[in-house]
Amino acid sequence: MTNDLVLACATIGAAALGLFLLTSLVIHRLSFGLCNLLALGIVLGLFTYLNYVWYDVRLATLLPFASLVVLGNWLPLFAAMLAAVLRKRLVGQPVRQALFTGGLTLAGGFALVQPILGQAPACSTKWDAQGNCLQTTEFTCSAACAATLLKQHGIAASEQEMAELCLTRQGTSWQGLYRGLKLKTAGSHWDVEVKRCSIDELRTMAAEKRPIILSVGLAAGQVVDSEYTNEFGWIPGVNHSVILQRYNETGSAVIADPTMASCAEHWDREQMQTLWRGYAVRLVKRS
């Protein structure tokens, strides 16, 4: 584990401990009924976080650090507050108190380190004639795209290096991709931008003639023409990363897929609306 991740884990761990102590102090004189309401509020807050915050790319604006994958993981904080409430609520029941508070502590600790456990897949080195890094494992499309993006901005990188820096395991989260790119661009003229935008906004971004990483795929349960699954092989619920190189004169997006050597795809607006997951990752001039 690198120093930035150790520091981030320590920061979240300290924040969780502080919230546990603060919550314990606040609820010291509350009735059991109010404790129950507080516990319900914490659980509702947790569900709100999971559904609307945890995977929202706007976190990169709030926490623009390479260790975002840890600093943006607030599950241990909710676990700490809930543990404090249950500790108060189960006074006089030492066995249940120990089981519930201990279980929440372990769950919070595991949630903290889970994104950084394991090892990156073993990759080969393979580039096509157009200067695109090709993925050499089924899990490293994002790492390959990151290497391509960096190379086209004058920064040397390999699929293996990016798989390790992006914390690729059985895939790569956007937070992991952000981490790898932040580490590689540190000290350079480039910074990393992760942005949720419309297709029209994306086209404006592409007009700057710099490559952009897109997350694409079919959403789980998405109803689409059968050609996407039968002919093109898209699997609902499985995302993929590609490089948007530019838009051509007919208005189609020119896509470099890391699974295809020296072969640009052309996606029209309908295909983009179907496959693009709505956010883009690119390098921008450091301000």
Beta strands, then each sheet from edge to edge (+ up, - down):
strand 1: 190-196
strand 2: 212-216
strand 3: 240-247
strand 4: 253-256
strand 5: 264-267
strand 6: 276-285
sheet 1: 1+ 6- 2+ 3- 4+ 5-
end
